[in-house]
């Protein structure tokens, strides 16, 4: 538990003495690497932790949890550090448990599984698994995102319509609980915790390793990208929402709408001829000039393609070469249970035309294997929706950040009448209205019950963590 409001923060020496038997590497405000280590991916969020602990094994994680509780330090857990609202950084004067050093990897080619430490980022893990086994797994497209955090929120990928969400492909997890004990969470051991961790977020304990289902894909798959100028935005938005839900599970495509134009990019688990046939109805619905790209490539090169990296050199994904560039950004999200109305599309086109801020609207199509899972089978409840829509605004030093935040708030309010009342847990938003229902819907009460069982003292808490009592 945290200290009482008038209690004095523990000294650096007190923290160091408590952690000394386990000997994890620690970084304090007086340490040379403090400013680097405390930084998250979102430069909008600035936290000054009291200590950053870098465990490389499970006993060091256990020691960190027990010392934080003994000394009254708030605990934050970081794998990739991409928490949209900086929740993996915790609070000023608190403890960050940074799992980046926990990158064990054991691949079983016969069973097509990989047991991975919770410190892996997606790009290096894609590369390592491909190098060892030429197998794929379901995870996101941004190479420096942490696997553990993404899986806890559900996790989406362009092969999710074929193989399910990231969480659907997690077979087992090893967890350090609020008492510092080690638990296994899978279908046979602590199944209620296993249920909650697949979409319910990081409110129940520290996931230190995961066993993933791997998948064998054809030697090459087809990737495609189509771009239109801004004059075609309305036509493309309308066509995409009619076309993409009807794609076979082997195919998927995302749409990115911006003030400068619109693009649709995706993949087909098969040949380029099949991808071209799948895309033909979309192209027929949108006349006029467009930029076309269609090519077959190995899965690992498709990872590079969707990350916006040159496809010729997969080694850029390796831990030694992965580039992590923090940025200032703000994001919101909605789910759409049906295509946007004509009025909704008009509102978006007009809103984007009226801003010089350059936001992106990113549409992902659900269905396929995602919708084949019942909404209550895992904590991730949004199984029957048609699209997710992320509103993402990135800014630099020349941007008025107050104007950016004001535009996001105003646009979110204008969008609400055209969308469902639900939002994407992975795109967590501190300003989300009625966030418990928006993220977890009808699964919320069960998540609260799991929280009461495994973390009754609310040790693993942040601004939008699962509460110990129904809100």
C-alpha positions in Angstrom: 0.0 0.0 0.0 1.1 3.6 -0.5 2.3 5.7 2.4 -0.1 7.9 4.3 -0.2 11.4 2.9 2.0 12.8 5.7 4.5 9.9 5.7 8.0 10.6 4.6 9.2 9.0 1.4 11.7 6.2 1.9 15.3 7.2 1.4 17.4 5.9 -1.5 19.5 4.0 1.1 16.4 2.3 2.5 15.2 1.2 -0.9 18.7 -0.1 -1.8 19.0 -2.0 1.5 15.6 -3.7 0.9 16.5 -4.7 -2.6 20.1 -5.7 -1.9 19.6 -9.5 -1.2 18.0 -9.9 -4.7 20.6 -7.6 -6.3 18.6 -6.1 -9.2 20.0 -3.2 -11.1 18.5 0.0 -9.7 18.4 3.6 -11.0 17.7 6.4 -8.6 17.2 10.2 -9.3 20.9 10.7 -8.5 22.0 8.0 -11.0 23.6 9.0 -14.3 21.0 7.1 -16.4 17.9 8.4 -14.6 16.5 10.8 -17.2 16.9 8.2 -19.9 15.4 5.3 -17.9 12.4 7.3 -16.6 11.3 8.3 -20.1 8.3 6.6 -21.6 7.3 6.6 -25.2 4.8 9.4 -24.9 6.7 12.7 -24.2 3.4 14.2 -23.2 3.7 12.3 -19.9 6.5 13.2 -17.5 6.9 11.2 -14.3 9.7 11.4 -11.7 9.9 8.0 -10.1 11.8 7.4 -6.8 13.5 4.3 -8.2 13.6 2.2 -11.4 14.2 -1.5 -10.9 15.6 -3.5 -13.8 15.0 -7.2 -12.9 16.5 -10.0 -15.1 14.8 -12.9 -13.3 11.6 -13.7 -11.4 13.1 -13.6 -7.9 14.2 -10.0 -8.5 10.6 -9.1 -9.5 9.3 -10.7 -6.4 11.8 -8.8 -4.3 10.8 -5.5 -6.0 7.1 -6.1 -5.2 7.7 -7.0 -1.6 10.0 -4.0 -1.0 7.6 -1.6 -2.7 4.9 -2.8 -0.4 7.1 -2.7 2.7 8.2 0.8 2.0 4.9 2.1 0.8 5.9 2.8 -2.8 3.4 2.9 -5.7 4.2 0.2 -8.2 4.2 0.6 -12.0 5.1 -2.2 -14.4 6.7 -1.5 -17.7 7.5 -3.9 -20.6 7.7 -1.7 -23.7 6.7 1.7 -22.2 4.1 2.5 -24.8 1.3 3.0 -22.4 -0.7 5.8 -24.1 -1.3 7.6 -20.8 2.0 6.7 -19.2 0.5 4.3 -16.7 3.6 2.1 -17.0 5.5 5.0 -15.4 3.4 5.1 -12.3 3.6 8.2 -10.0 6.2 10.7 -8.9 8.4 9.1 -6.2 7.0 5.6 -6.9 8.8 2.4 -8.2 8.9 1.4 -11.8 9.6 -2.3 -12.3 11.1 -2.3 -15.9 11.0 -5.8 -17.4 13.1 -5.0 -20.4 15.9 -7.3 -19.2 13.6 -10.3 -19.1 14.0 -11.7 -22.6 14.3 -15.4 -22.3 13.0 -17.3 -25.3 12.2 -21.0 -25.8 10.7 -22.1 -29.1 9.1 -25.5 -29.6 9.0 -26.0 -33.4 7.0 -29.2 -33.1 4.2 -27.8 -30.9 4.5 -24.4 -32.6 4.8 -22.5 -29.3 7.2 -20.0 -27.8 7.7 -19.2 -24.1 8.9 -15.6 -23.9 10.0 -13.2 -21.2 7.8 -10.2 -20.6 10.6 -7.8 -21.7 10.4 -8.6 -25.4 9.4 -5.9 -27.8 7.5 -6.9 -30.9 10.1 -6.3 -33.6 13.0 -8.1 -32.0 10.7 -11.0 -31.0 9.3 -11.4 -34.5 12.9 -11.5 -35.8 14.1 -14.0 -33.1 11.2 -16.4 -33.6 11.6 -16.2 -37.4 15.3 -16.8 -37.2 14.8 -19.9 -35.0 11.7 -21.5 -36.5 10.4 -19.6 -39.6 7.1 -19.3 -37.7 4.8 -16.3 -37.1 2.7 -15.1 -34.1 0.0 -12.6 -33.7 1.1 -9.2 -32.4 1.0 -5.6 -33.4 2.9 -3.7 -36.1 4.9 -1.1 -34.1 8.3 -2.8 -33.5 9.1 -1.2 -30.1 5.8 -2.0 -28.4 6.0 -4.5 -25.5 4.4 -7.8 -26.1 3.1 -8.2 -22.6 1.3 -4.9 -22.4 -0.3 -5.4 -25.8 -1.6 -8.9 -24.9 -3.1 -7.7 -21.6 -5.3 -5.3 -23.5 -6.4 -7.8 -26.2 -4.1 -6.9 -29.0 -4.9 -6.7 -32.7 -2.9 -7.5 -35.8 -3.6 -7.8 -39.5 -3.6 -11.6 -39.2 -6.1 -11.5 -36.3 -9.0 -12.2 -38.6 -7.4 -15.5 -39.4 -5.8 -16.4 -36.0 -7.5 -14.2 -33.4 -6.3 -11.5 -31.1 -2.9 -11.5 -29.4 -4.7 -12.5 -26.2 -6.4 -15.4 -27.9 -2.9 -16.8 -28.8 -1.6 -16.7 -25.2 -1.6 -20.2 -23.9 -0.2 -19.6 -20.4 1.3 -16.9 -18.3 3.6 -16.8 -15.3 2.5 -14.0 -12.8 4.0 -12.5 -9.7 1.1 -11.5 -7.5 0.5 -8.8 -5.0 2.2 -10.9 -2.2 5.2 -11.5 -4.4 4.2 -15.1 -5.0 4.6 -16.8 -8.4 1.4 -18.2 -10.1 0.7 -20.0 -13.3 -2.4 -18.7 -15.2 -3.7 -21.0 -17.9 -6.8 -23.1 -18.6 -5.9 -25.6 -15.8 -4.3 -23.3 -13.2 -6.0 -20.2 -11.9 -8.3 -20.1 -14.9 -10.2 -17.0 -13.6 -6.9 -15.1 -13.6 -6.1 -16.5 -17.0 -9.5 -15.2 -18.2 -8.9 -11.8 -16.7 -5.4 -11.3 -18.1 -6.6 -11.8 -21.7 -8.0 -8.4 -22.2 -8.5 -7.1 -18.7 -5.3 -5.1 -18.5 -2.4 -5.1 -16.0 -4.5 -4.8 -12.8 -4.0 -8.2 -11.3 -0.2 -8.9 -11.0 3.0 -8.8 -13.0 3.1 -11.1 -16.0 6.8 -12.1 -16.2 6.5 -14.7 -19.1 4.0 -15.8 -21.7 3.6 -18.9 -23.8 2.4 -18.1 -27.3 0.8 -20.1 -30.0 2.9 -19.8 -33.2 1.6 -20.2 -36.8 3.0 -21.5 -40.0 2.3 -19.3 -43.0 3.1 -19.8 -46.7 6.6 -19.1 -47.8 5.3 -15.7 -49.0 2.2 -13.7 -48.4 0.8 -10.8 -50.4 0.9 -7.2 -49.0 -0.8 -4.3 -50.7 -1.2 -0.5 -50.3 -3.5 1.8 -52.2 -3.4 5.6 -51.8 -5.8 8.3 -52.9 -5.7 12.1 -52.6 -7.8 14.0 -50.2 -10.5 14.6 -52.8 -11.3 10.9 -52.6 -11.5 10.6 -48.8 -15.3 10.4 -48.6 -15.6 7.9 -51.4 -12.8 5.7 -50.0 -14.2 5.8 -46.4 -17.6 4.8 -47.7 -16.3 2.0 -49.9 -13.9 0.6 -47.3 -16.6 0.2 -44.8 -18.7 -1.8 -47.3 -15.8 -3.8 -48.6 -13.6 -4.9 -45.8 -16.1 -6.8 -43.5 -16.8 -9.1 -46.5 -13.1 -10.1 -46.9 -12.2 -13.7 -46.2 -10.3 -14.4 -43.0 -7.1 -14.8 -44.9 -7.3 -11.1 -45.8 -7.4 -7.9 -43.8 -6.9 -4.2 -44.5 -6.6 -1.1 -42.4 -7.6 2.4 -43.6 -5.7 5.6 -42.5 -7.5 8.9 -43.1 -5.6 12.1 -42.8 -6.0 15.7 -43.9 -3.8 15.0 -46.9 -5.5 11.9 -48.2 -6.4 8.3 -47.5 -4.6 4.9 -47.7 -5.7 1.3 -47.4 -3.0 -1.2 -46.7 -3.3 -4.9 -45.8 -2.3 -8.4 -46.5 -3.6 -11.7 -47.9 -2.3 -15.0 -46.6 -1.8 -16.4 -50.0 -0.8 -15.3 -53.5 -0.8 -11.8 -55.0 -3.4 -12.9 -57.5 -5.8 -13.8 -54.7 -5.0 -10.4 -53.0 -5.7 -8.6 -56.2 -9.1 -10.4 -56.6 -10.0 -9.5 -53.0 -9.1 -5.8 -53.5 -10.9 -5.5 -56.9 -14.3 -4.6 -55.5 -12.8 -1.7 -53.4 -10.9 -0.3 -56.4 -14.0 -0.5 -58.5 -16.0 1.5 -56.0 -13.5 4.4 -56.0 -12.9 5.9 -59.4 -10.1 8.3 -60.1 -6.3 8.4 -59.6 -4.7 6.2 -57.0 -1.3 4.8 -56.2 -1.0 1.0 -56.2 1.4 -1.4 -54.6 1.1 -5.2 -54.5 3.9 -7.6 -53.8 4.6 -11.1 -52.3 7.1 -11.3 -49.5 8.1 -13.6 -46.6 6.1 -12.9 -43.4 9.1 -11.2 -41.7 9.4 -8.7 -44.5 5.7 -7.9 -44.2 6.4 -7.0 -40.5 8.9 -4.5 -41.8 6.5 -3.2 -44.5 3.7 -2.5 -42.0 6.2 -0.8 -39.6 7.2 1.5 -42.4 10.8 0.1 -42.6 12.8 -1.1 -45.6 11.9 -4.7 -46.3 15.3 -5.8 -47.5 17.0 -5.9 -44.1 15.1 -7.8 -41.3 18.1 -7.3 -39.0 16.8 -3.8 -38.3 14.3 -5.4 -36.0 17.1 -7.0 -33.8 17.5 -5.6 -30.3 20.9 -4.2 -31.3 19.5 -2.1 -34.2 15.9 -1.4 -33.1 15.4 2.4 -33.0 13.0 3.8 -30.4 12.1 7.4 -30.9 9.7 8.8 -28.2 7.1 11.3 -29.5 4.4 13.6 -28.1 1.0 12.2 -28.9 -2.6 11.9 -27.8 -5.1 9.3 -28.9 -8.7 8.4 -28.6 -10.7 5.5 -29.9 -14.2 4.2 -30.6 -15.8 1.0 -31.9 -18.2 1.1 -34.8 -20.9 -1.6 -34.8 -22.0 -0.6 -38.3 -20.5 1.6 -41.1 -20.6 5.3 -40.4 -23.6 7.1 -41.7 -23.2 9.6 -44.6 -23.5 12.4 -42.0 -20.7 10.8 -39.9 -18.4 10.6 -42.9 -19.1 14.3 -43.8 -18.4 15.3 -40.2 -15.0 13.6 -40.3 -14.1 15.1 -43.7 -15.0 18.6 -42.6 -13.2 18.2 -39.2 -10.0 17.1 -40.9 -10.2 19.9 -43.5 -10.4 22.4 -40.7 -7.3 21.5 -38.8 -3.6 22.1 -39.5 -2.6 19.6 -36.8 -2.4 16.5 -39.1 -4.3 13.8 -37.1 -4.7 10.3 -38.4 -7.9 8.3 -38.2 -6.9 4.6 -38.2 -9.7 2.0 -39.0 -9.2 -1.7 -38.3 -11.8 -4.3 -39.4 -12.9 -7.0 -37.0 -14.7 -10.3 -37.8 -13.3 -13.6 -38.7 -11.5 -15.4 -35.9 -12.0 -12.4 -33.6 -15.8 -12.6 -33.7 -15.8 -16.4 -33.5 -14.9 -16.1 -29.8 -17.7 -15.4 -27.4 -17.6 -12.0 -25.7 -17.4 -13.6 -22.2 -14.8 -16.3 -23.2 -12.0 -13.9 -22.3 -12.0 -10.5 -20.7 -11.9 -8.9 -24.1 -15.5 -8.2 -24.7 -15.6 -6.4 -28.1 -16.0 -9.5 -30.3 -19.0 -8.6 -32.3 -18.0 -5.1 -33.4 -17.4 -4.2 -37.0 -14.5 -1.7 -36.8 -12.2 0.0 -34.3 -11.3 3.6 -35.0 -8.3 5.2 -33.4 -7.8 9.0 -33.5 -4.1 9.6 -33.3 -2.5 13.0 -33.1 1.3 13.4 -33.0 3.0 16.7 -32.5 6.4 18.3 -32.3 7.9 21.3 -30.6 6.4 23.6 -33.3 2.8 22.5 -32.5 0.7 24.3 -29.9 0.0 21.3 -27.6 -3.0 23.1 -26.0 -4.6 23.5 -29.4 -3.9 19.8 -30.2 -5.6 18.7 -27.0 -8.5 21.0 -27.6 -9.0 19.7 -31.1 -8.9 16.1 -29.8 -11.5 16.8 -27.2 -13.8 18.6 -29.6 -13.5 15.9 -32.3 -14.2 13.2 -29.8 -17.4 14.9 -28.7 -18.5 15.3 -32.4 -17.8 11.7 -33.1 -19.7 10.2 -30.2 -23.2 10.3 -31.8 -22.0 8.2 -34.7 -20.1 5.5 -32.7 -20.8 2.9 -30.0 -20.2 3.8 -26.4 -17.2 1.4 -26.3 -13.5 2.1 -26.7 -10.3 0.1 -27.3 -8.5 -1.0 -24.1 -5.1 -0.9 -25.8 -5.6 2.8 -26.8 -6.2 3.8 -23.3 -7.4 7.4 -22.9 -7.4 9.3 -19.5 -10.3 11.4 -20.8 -12.6 8.5 -21.7 -16.0 9.0 -20.3 -17.4 6.0 -18.3 -14.2 4.1 -19.0 -14.9 0.9 -17.0 -17.9 0.2 -19.3 -16.3 1.6 -22.4 -13.3 -0.8 -22.1 -14.9 -3.9 -20.5 -18.6 -3.8 -21.0 -20.5 -6.7 -19.6 -17.3 -8.4 -18.4 -16.6 -5.6 -15.8 -18.3 -7.3 -12.8 -16.4 -10.5 -13.3 -13.1 -8.5 -13.6 -13.8 -6.8 -10.3 -14.4 -10.2 -8.7 -11.0 -11.4 -10.0 -9.4 -8.2 -8.7 -10.9 -8.8 -5.3 -9.5 -12.3 -5.2 -5.9 -11.7 -6.5 -5.2 -8.1 -5.4 -7.7 -7.2 -2.6 -5.3 -4.4 -1.3 -5.2 -2.8 -4.8 -1.5 -2.9 -5.0 -1.5 -2.9 -8.8 -3.4 0.2 -9.4 -3.4 3.2 -11.7 -5.9 5.8 -12.9 -7.9 3.3 -15.0 -7.1 0.0 -13.4 -9.8 -2.5 -12.5 -11.3 -1.4 -9.1 -11.7 -3.7 -6.1 -15.4 -2.8 -5.9 -17.9 -2.2 -8.6 -17.9 1.5 -9.6 
